[in-house]
Amino acid sequence: MTIKRPNGTARGMTTTYRSAYPSDVSALSELGATSFVDAFGDLYSAEDLSSFLESAYATNVIAAEIANSDRIYRLAEENGRLVGYCKLGLNGGFDHDFGGRRVLDLKQLYLRGGVTGKGLGSALMDWAVAEARARNYDVVALSVYSGNHDGQRFYARHGFRKVADTYFMVGNQRDDEYLFARELGTSSQSDQKLLD
């Protein structure tokens, strides 16, 4: 799918959305690590950050993720250059009682610096929600760093609400995070069940 970019972007710039393939491993590894370091790198010791980057974004790790049938990627490219991606987990890995609902995990939604605020994040989020609906999931869940207020506002705009506290390990450092979820039902009553 090719989409003309919103007003304010470079003339002739197009964004293409597609699935990930083994040939994307290096680009995904680079973008994942760069995006994480740009957003959060100053929070960690060099040892913790290096350990985490190796465990999460090494090319062999990304290759295994792409090959994993429980993972789905959606890539955003501008004129052939990877500028963002969304990774979904089909096996509901969060330690939270969702009351028997089928839960799709939004594992990562990363954008390259300089492309935020242009609709790419929203397009990837819309894809994630549509994918969850098409696969008959009841809930989309994600964790967000407690200090990532911009991310929390973005998720809230897309219908997500905090349902629990959780944590995330970066090397030996434990980060406080929030578990956010979006009920895919249509009634406000079903949304309330997540918040109880």
ROZAMAR-368340 format. One line per 2 residues: their letters; for each residue z, x, y of C-alpha. Coordinates in nm, 2 decimals. Example, Ala and Ser with C-alpha at 12.3 -4.5 7.8 and 13.67 -1.06 7.14 Angstrom:
2
as = 0.78,1.23,-0.45 | 0.71,1.37,-0.11 $
% end
This chain:
196
mt = 0.00,0.00,0.00 | -0.10,0.14,0.34 $
ik = 0.06,0.01,0.65 | -0.02,0.08,1.02 $
rp = 0.29,0.21,1.19 | 0.47,0.01,1.46 $
ng = 0.40,0.07,1.83 | 0.52,0.40,1.96 $
ta = 0.40,0.62,1.67 | 0.12,0.87,1.67 $
rg = -0.24,0.73,1.69 | -0.39,0.72,1.34 $
mt = -0.06,0.76,1.17 | -0.03,0.55,0.85 $
tt = 0.25,0.51,0.61 | 0.18,0.47,0.24 $
yr = 0.44,0.35,-0.01 | 0.40,0.43,-0.38 $
sa = 0.59,0.51,-0.70 | 0.70,0.87,-0.78 $
yp = 0.53,1.09,-1.04 | 0.61,1.43,-1.19 $
sd = 0.40,1.60,-0.93 | 0.64,1.47,-0.67 $
vs = 0.94,1.67,-0.80 | 0.93,1.96,-0.55 $
al = 0.88,1.73,-0.25 | 1.16,1.50,-0.36 $
se = 1.39,1.79,-0.42 | 1.32,1.94,-0.08 $
lg = 1.36,1.61,0.11 | 1.67,1.50,-0.08 $
at = 1.85,1.83,-0.01 | 1.73,1.86,0.35 $
sf = 1.83,1.50,0.43 | 2.17,1.54,0.28 $
vd = 2.24,1.87,0.46 | 2.11,1.74,0.79 $
af = 2.34,1.43,0.77 | 2.65,1.57,0.61 $
gd = 2.62,1.95,0.56 | 2.89,2.03,0.82 $
ly = 3.15,1.84,0.62 | 3.17,2.08,0.33 $
sa = 3.25,2.44,0.25 | 2.94,2.65,0.16 $
ed = 3.06,2.67,-0.20 | 3.10,2.29,-0.24 $
ls = 2.77,2.21,-0.07 | 2.58,2.47,-0.27 $
sf = 2.73,2.33,-0.60 | 2.64,1.97,-0.51 $
le = 2.29,2.05,-0.39 | 2.22,2.23,-0.72 $
sa = 2.36,1.94,-0.93 | 2.18,1.67,-0.73 $
ya = 1.85,1.81,-0.60 | 1.74,2.10,-0.83 $
tn = 1.39,2.04,-0.95 | 1.50,2.00,-1.31 $
vi = 1.74,1.73,-1.20 | 1.48,1.54,-1.01 $
aa = 1.23,1.58,-1.29 | 1.48,1.42,-1.53 $
ei = 1.55,1.14,-1.29 | 1.18,1.06,-1.25 $
an = 1.14,1.06,-1.63 | 1.45,0.84,-1.67 $
sd = 1.35,0.48,-1.75 | 1.67,0.36,-1.58 $
ri = 1.55,0.50,-1.24 | 1.28,0.37,-1.01 $
yr = 1.16,0.55,-0.70 | 0.96,0.43,-0.40 $
la = 0.81,0.70,-0.18 | 0.71,0.67,0.18 $
ee = 0.44,0.91,0.30 | 0.28,0.97,0.64 $
ng = -0.07,1.10,0.61 | 0.02,1.25,0.27 $
rl = 0.35,1.40,0.36 | 0.67,1.27,0.20 $
vg = 0.89,1.13,0.48 | 1.13,0.90,0.28 $
yc = 1.23,0.76,-0.05 | 1.45,0.50,-0.22 $
kl = 1.59,0.55,-0.57 | 1.73,0.26,-0.77 $
gl = 1.95,0.27,-1.08 | 1.89,-0.02,-1.33 $
ng = 2.22,0.03,-1.52 | 2.48,-0.08,-1.27 $
gf = 2.70,0.23,-1.26 | 2.97,0.14,-1.01 $
dh = 3.33,0.10,-1.12 | 3.38,-0.25,-0.97 $
df = 3.41,-0.59,-1.13 | 3.12,-0.80,-1.01 $
gg = 3.22,-1.09,-1.22 | 2.96,-1.06,-1.48 $
rr = 2.67,-1.04,-1.24 | 2.37,-0.81,-1.31 $
vl = 2.40,-0.53,-1.06 | 2.12,-0.30,-0.94 $
dl = 2.24,0.03,-0.78 | 2.07,0.15,-0.47 $
kq = 2.13,0.52,-0.54 | 1.96,0.68,-0.24 $
ly = 1.76,0.58,0.06 | 1.67,0.90,0.25 $
lr = 1.44,0.96,0.55 | 1.32,1.28,0.70 $
gg = 1.46,1.36,1.04 | 1.25,1.22,1.32 $
vt = 1.13,0.91,1.14 | 1.44,0.70,1.16 $
gk = 1.42,0.39,1.38 | 1.05,0.33,1.30 $
gl = 1.09,0.07,1.03 | 1.05,0.29,0.72 $
gs = 1.41,0.25,0.61 | 1.38,-0.13,0.64 $
al = 1.06,-0.13,0.45 | 1.22,0.07,0.17 $
md = 1.52,-0.16,0.17 | 1.30,-0.47,0.16 $
wa = 1.12,-0.31,-0.14 | 1.46,-0.25,-0.31 $
va = 1.57,-0.61,-0.27 | 1.24,-0.74,-0.38 $
ea = 1.25,-0.52,-0.69 | 1.60,-0.64,-0.77 $
ra = 1.49,-1.01,-0.74 | 1.18,-0.95,-0.95 $
rn = 1.40,-0.80,-1.23 | 1.65,-1.09,-1.21 $
yd = 1.94,-0.89,-1.07 | 2.22,-1.09,-0.90 $
vv = 2.35,-0.81,-0.67 | 2.24,-0.49,-0.51 $
al = 2.52,-0.24,-0.46 | 2.55,0.10,-0.30 $
sv = 2.81,0.34,-0.18 | 2.82,0.48,0.18 $
ys = 3.03,0.75,0.33 | 3.32,0.61,0.52 $
gn = 3.23,0.81,0.83 | 2.86,0.71,0.82 $
hd = 2.88,0.43,1.08 | 2.51,0.42,1.14 $
gq = 2.44,0.38,0.77 | 2.70,0.10,0.75 $
rf = 2.54,-0.08,1.04 | 2.20,-0.05,0.88 $
ya = 2.32,-0.19,0.55 | 2.51,-0.47,0.73 $
rh = 2.18,-0.57,0.91 | 2.03,-0.60,0.56 $
gf = 2.29,-0.84,0.43 | 2.53,-0.59,0.27 $
rk = 2.91,-0.62,0.30 | 3.19,-0.39,0.21 $
va = 3.35,-0.51,-0.12 | 3.57,-0.21,-0.22 $
dt = 3.68,0.14,-0.14 | 3.54,0.42,-0.37 $
yf = 3.48,0.79,-0.35 | 3.21,1.05,-0.40 $
mv = 3.25,1.41,-0.51 | 3.07,1.69,-0.33 $
gn = 3.16,2.00,-0.53 | 3.54,1.99,-0.53 $
qr = 3.57,1.78,-0.22 | 3.64,1.41,-0.26 $
dd = 3.49,1.19,0.01 | 3.62,0.84,0.09 $
ey = 3.33,0.60,0.06 | 3.28,0.22,0.08 $
lf = 3.11,0.01,-0.19 | 2.87,-0.23,-0.02 $
ar = 2.70,-0.51,-0.20 | 2.44,-0.78,-0.13 $
el = 2.44,-1.10,-0.33 | 2.09,-1.21,-0.40 $
gt = 2.19,-1.58,-0.44 | 2.10,-1.82,-0.16 $
ss = 2.43,-1.99,-0.10 | 2.71,-1.85,0.13 $
qs = 2.95,-1.96,-0.14 | 2.81,-1.70,-0.38 $
dq = 2.83,-1.44,-0.10 | 3.20,-1.52,-0.06 $
kl = 3.27,-1.46,-0.43 | 3.18,-1.09,-0.38 $
ld = 3.43,-1.06,-0.09 | 3.72,-1.22,-0.28 $
% end
